[in-house]
Amino acid sequence: MKECVTHHFACECREVKFAALEQENAALLDLVEDLARQHCHTDTAFGDYKGQVAGTLVTDSGALTTDAIALRRLAEAGRFRVVAEHGRMVVGYWPENEPRKEAQP
């Protein structure tokens, strides 16, 4: 019986640690997103080109390594969508600028 109690306690302890790590990860992603939104360039796309849609607000890394890494990481977390990339240049959309949104009724 003692093993079950100890095992149960260990599981609860791991769950608490996992929840704390998830909160820390979310806070770090919030920080990375805030920095990327301030540092990366967002402007209107002039024409349809490599996933960019004319007339929409598209964001790019400005060919800066750290910004490219940040945008890729945010894309992995579902907070940004990459439409094109080459080396340090990453181009894509923030969710609120997403041109693929379904038409709202």
N, C-alpha and C positions, 0 to 999 in steps of 0.2 A: 504494500500500500504506500509506503514511504516513497518508493521510486516514482509512482504515478504522481504524487504531490510535487515532488522535486521536478519531474519532467514537465508537469503542467506549469509550474512557476517559471521554468526556463523558457517555455514557449511564450508565456505572457511577457517575460523580460525581452525576448527577441522581438515580439510584436511592438512593444513600446519603443525599443531602439529603432526599429524599422520605420515607425511612424515619425519619430524625431528626424531621422535621415530624410524622409520624404518632405517634411516641412522645410528642412534646411536646403534641400535641392530646389524646391519651389521658390524659396527666397533668393537663392543664387540665380536662378533663371529669371526672376523678376528684375534683378539687378542687371544681368547681362542684356535683357531686353531693353531696359531703360537706357543703358549706355549705347546700345546699337541704334535705337530710335533717335538719339541725340547726335550720334557720330556718323551714321550712314546717310547717304544722299537719297532723298525721295523727290521725284519730279514727274511731270507728265510725260508719258511715252509719246514720241512724235509719230511713230508708225508701228505696225505689227512687225515684230522682229524677235525671233528665237524665244517665243513664249510670252513676249510682252504684247499687250493689246493697246493699240493706239487710243489716246485720250484717257488712259487710266494712270493712276499714281503708282509708279514702280520705284523700287528701292534697290540701290547697289552699294557694294562695299568700297567703292572708290579705289579698287585694286590695292587695298591695304590688308595685309595678312591677318591681323587681329580681327578686323571687321569681318573678313571672309569667314574666319573660324567661328565668330559669334553668330553670324547668320546661318551657317550650316548647323551649328548646335541648336539654335532656336528652331530650325526646320525639323530636326530630329525630334524635338519636343512638341511639334505641332503648332508652334507659335508664329511660323513664317513659312512661306512656300517658295522654294527655289525653282525658277523657270529656266535659268541658264547659268553656267559657270565655266570658267577657264582659268586655272591657276588661282591667283588672288582675287579675281573678279567674280563676284557672286551677285546675281540679279534675281529679284523676286518680289513677292507681295506680302504685306502685312494683312491679317485677316480682314480688317475694315476696308481695304483697298482691293480685295480679291475680285477680279473680273468674272470669275466662274460662278458667282453666286446665283442661286436659283431665283427666278423672278418671284417677288413677293406678291401674294394675292391682294 
